[in-house]
Amino acid sequence: MSKITHHPWSKQNNARIHLFRMENASGAFVNLSNYGATLVAAYVPDRKGLPGNVILGFPDLQGYLCDKNYIGATIGRFANRISGAKFILDGNSYTLNANDGGNNIHSGSAGFNARVFDFDIDGETLSFSLFSEDGEGGFPGNLEFKVSYRWTDDNELLIDYWASSDQNTIANFTNHAYFNLSGATTKIFDHELTIHSNYLVDAGPDHIPSGLIVPAAELSFKKNKISEKLTVNEAGDVSGLNVCYVLDEGEWAKAPACILTSPQSGRVMEVYTSYPGLMLYTGDYLQSSEIGNHGKVYGPFDGLCLECQYFPDSPNQSLFPSTVLTPGSVYQHSIHFKFRTIA
C-alpha cells in the first residue's frame, strides 16, 4: 500500500507549490508537484535491487520555471502540434498562440505545464485539478480538468485523465516525462525499445502530419536499440526521432503499447494506454539551463519521451480519430507505466 506525503516546495504569485511523495511497501517512490501536475522523479530498483531515478527532473521550482522542454509536465489543453496555430470547429475558426514557428505546440502560453493545480489526496490516489476558462489560449469552452496518480506495490504508476466542457472544444492530454532507465548515468542510445505498431503518422520536416497513415517500415521498433534508428551525418551530428506511432488495436490494459529496456541497469518499463497514438521523441533538442536531479544540466539524448496521446494536428485532419469534446460527455483516458527488472 502506497503512502502519500507532501510538503511546501515554493510559491508562485502567492500560489503554494507542493512536492509530493508516493512511496510503496518496498520503498520505491515517485515525486510529483502541483506545478504543472508534474512528474518530478521515480526511484525504482535495478537488477541488483539498487534504487535509481529513471525520470529527468529538477530539485527545485526554479528548474521548471526556466524549463523549455516540458520536462515531466502534464500537457493540455492540446498535446502536440496544431498546424497554422488554428482550427475550425462547428464552422468557427479559432486562433491559438503560434509558439513553434507558425504552429502551436502543447497549447502555447496557455499550456497546463505552467499552471498551478489544486490537489486532493484520497487514500492512495493523488489528484490534480484545474479550471480553464473559455477562450484561454484561444480554445473554446469552460473546461474542468483532473489528472490522478496512483503508485502501486508492483511499481506501477497509473495516470488517469478526465475533462468536461460546456461547449464543443478539442482536448488531448498527456504527460511529457523524459525517461532514462540507466538512471541517467548514460544517454539513451543503448536502450532497447519495442513499439506495438506497424504504422505511423506521416509528417513533414516541421512534424505537421500530411494526413496519411503509412507503414512504419524502417522506423518500426521490435526490440531495437535507439541508436539503430538514428541518423548521423558526415560531421557526426546525430538526428533523433519525433514520430507518432499508430498503436495496434486491442484490449489496452492487457497488452503494452511499448516496452523500454536498459540492458545496463536491467530496468524495464512497460507502457499501457487507452490512447490511439504514441509519440516517440528521442530528446535530440533537449537542453536545460538548470542543474537537474541527476546532478547535471540535461542535454540531447539524456532522456526520451513516450507520450501517449491522440495524433498531432487531429483537429485539422478529418480522417484522424476525433479529439472533439462535447457538452455532457466526459473525456477519460489512461496511461500506465509498469517498472520491472530482467536478470
N, C-alpha and C positions, 0 to 999 in steps of 0.2 A: 504493500500500500504506500502510495506516494504522500509525502508531507510537503506542504507549500508554506514557505516563509517569505517575508519581504521586509524591506527597509527603505527609508527615503534615500534617493540617489542624487537628486538635483532639483532645481526649479527652472522653469522657463515661462516668462510672462506671468509669474505668480501661480503657475500650474505646477503641482507637485509631481515629480518624476520618481517612480519607484523601481527598484531592482528586485526581481522575484527569483526564488529558487524552488524548483520542484525536484525533490530527491526521493528515490525509491528505496526499497528494502535492502538492496545490495550496495547502496551508496552512490550509484550513478545518478547524475543530476543534469538538469538544464537550467540555464538562467534566461530570464526574459525581462523586458521593460515595457511599461505602458507608453513610452515614447515610441511611436511608430508600431506599436504592438510587435516589438522586435524580438527576434530570437538572438540572444547575446552569446550564448555558449552552450555546448553539450559535451559533458565529460562521460565517456564510455570506455570500457576496458579493451585493451588489445589482446592478442593471443596469449600473452603472458599474464593477463589479468591486471595489467597496469593501466590506470585511467589516463585519458588524454582528451584534450579539447579538439573536436572534429569540425567546429564551425568558426569561421572568421568573425571577429567582433572587436569591440573596444572596451577598455577598463573603466571609462567614464563617459558622461554625456557629450563632452566636447568632441570626441571622436565621431559621434553620429551627427553633430551639428555641422561638422566640416566635411562629412562624407558625401561624395557624389556618385557612389556606386550602389546605393540602396542595400548596403550590407545588412542582411538578416531581417529586413523590414517587411511588414505587411504592405502589399501593393493594392491600391484601389484609387478611384473607383474603377479604373480600367487598366489592367496589366498589359504590358507590351505596347506596340505601336498602333497609332491610328493615322492613316495616310492623309497628308494635307492638313492635319490637325482639325479635321471637321468630319461630320457625318450627317446624314439625313435620316430622320425618324418621323414617321407619320406625316410626311410632306414638309416638315420643318427642318431647316438647316441649323446645325449647332457648331459654333466655332470654339475650339479649345486653344490652350496655350501651346504654341509651337516651340518645343524645347529640344528637338532632335532634328536639326536642320529645319525643313519646313513641316515636319511631322510632330506628332505628340507621342511621348513615351511615358508610360507609368503615371499618366494623368497630370503631368506637368507640375506647376506650382501648387496645385490643389491636392497633390498626392498624399495618401494616408501615411506615407513613410515619415512625414514631418509633423504629424498630428499627435497631440496628447490624448490618449484614450482614457475613458472611465474604466474601472476594473471591478471585478467581483470574484470572490473565492467561494466555491460551493463544493465542499468535500475535497475530492481530488481534481477538480476542474477549475482552471483559471480562465476567466473570460475578459475580453477587452471589447468595449463598445463605443460607438460614436454616432453623432447625427451630422449628416452632410446636407446643407441647405440647397434648395432648388436654385440652380444657376451657378453653384460653386464650381469653379474651374471650367464653366461653360456647359456642364452636364445638367439635364433636366431632372426635376423631381426631388422632393424631400426624401432622403434616403436614411433608413435606420440600418445600421450595420453592426454585426457582432462576430468575433472570432474567438473560439475556445481552444485551449490547450490542455491535454492530459498526458501524463508521463507514467507509464506502467512499470510493473516489476519485471517485465520482459524486455525492458529497454525499447519501448515503442513510444514515439511521440505522435499523438493523434491530434490533428488540426482540423477543425470543422468551421465552416463559414455559413452565415445566414445574413440575408438582407431583404428588405422590403421597401417599396416606393409608393408614393401617392400619385405618380404619373408614370407613363411609359418612359423607360430610360434604358440605358445599357449598363451592364455590370460584368466584371471579370476580376476576381480576386486571387492572389497567390502570395506565397512567401518567397523572398529573394535571398535566402541563405546561400552562402558560399561554403561548400564542403571541402575538407581535406582530411581524408581518413588516416593519413600518417601523423596527424596532429600538427600539420604544417611544418614538419621537420624537412620535408622536401616539397617540390612542386608536384602538380597532379599528373605529370606526363606518364608515369608508370601505373596509374590507377587503371583498373580494368572495368569496362562498362558493357552491360547488356541492356538494350532497349527493346522491349517487345513491340516492335513496329516495323512494318515493311514499306511504309510510305511517309513522305514528309511534305510540308507546305512549301511549294516553290516560291522563292523570293529573289529580289534583285540585290545589288550591292548595298542599297540602303535598308535592306531587311524588310522591305514592304512586299507583301505577297502579290504574286501575279494573278492569283485566283485559282491556280492549278494545284492539284494534288498529284505528286509524281512518285515513282518508286524511289526508295531510299538508296538503292544500289550501293555505290562505294561508300556512302555515308551511313550505312547500317552498322549497328554495333551488336556484335554477337560474341561477347567476352573479349573484345578488342582493347588493347591499351589505348589510352587517349592519344599518345604520341603517333600511333599508326594512322590517325585520321587528320593530322595537322599537316600543313604545307610549309616548307622552308624555301625562301628564295636564295639567289646566289650570294646575297650579302649575309645570309644566315638569320634573317628575320623570320620569326615564326608567326604564321597566321592561324588563328584559332577558329572555333565554330560558334555560330549563333543561329541555331537551326530548330525549327518547330517540328516535332515528330507527331504523326497521327497514330495514336495508340491503338493496338489491336483491341477489338471489341471482346467483351466477356464479363464475367462477374468480377468487378474490380477488386472486391475485398478478398478474393480467393487467389488472385494471381498478381504478382508485382508488375508495375509498369516498367520498372527498370531495376537493375542491381548494380551497385558500385562496390568495387573491392580494392583494398590496398594490400597487395602482396607483401609489402614491407611490414605492416603492422598486424596483418591478419584480420583487420576490421572489415565488416561487410555491412552495407546499408541497402535495404530493400525499400522501394518506394511504391506505395499503393495509392490510387486516386480514382475518384469518380469523374474527373475531367477528361475530355476527349483528346487533349494535347499535352505534350511535354516539351518545354523549351530547354534545350541544352546550350548553355553559354560557358565556354571554357575560360573565361576571365582574362582574355588577352589584353583588354583595356583597363583592367583593374589597377588602380593606383590610389592609395590612401595618403593623406598628408600627416596623419597622427599615428603614433605607435599603437599597434593592436594588442589584443590579449596574448598573442604569441611572442611578444617582446620585440616586434619589428614593424616597420612600415610595410604594408602589403603592396605587392607588385604583381605584374602579369603572371598568370598561371599558378598563383598561390592557392587558389580555390576555384571550384567550378559550381555552377548553378544548375539545378534540375527543377525547373519551375513548371509545376502542373497548372494548366490553365486552358482557357479557350484559345482558338487560333488568333494570331495577330490580325489586326485590321478587320475583324469579323463584322463590325457594323457597316462596312463598305463592301462586303463580299457576300452576295446573296446565297451562294452555294455552300458557305461555311455554316456550321452549327450556330443557331441564333443566340445572341447574347442579350436579347431584349428581356427586360424585367417589367412585368405589367402589374398594375394595382391589384391587390387581392391575392397575388401569388407570392411565394416565398422562395428566394434564391437559397439553395442549400448544396454545398459541395464539401468534399473531404480530401485531405492529403495526410497520409500516414507514413512515417519514417520508422523502419524497424532495424535496429542495430544488433548485430551478432558477430561472431568470430569464426575463422577457419583455422585449422592447425598449421 
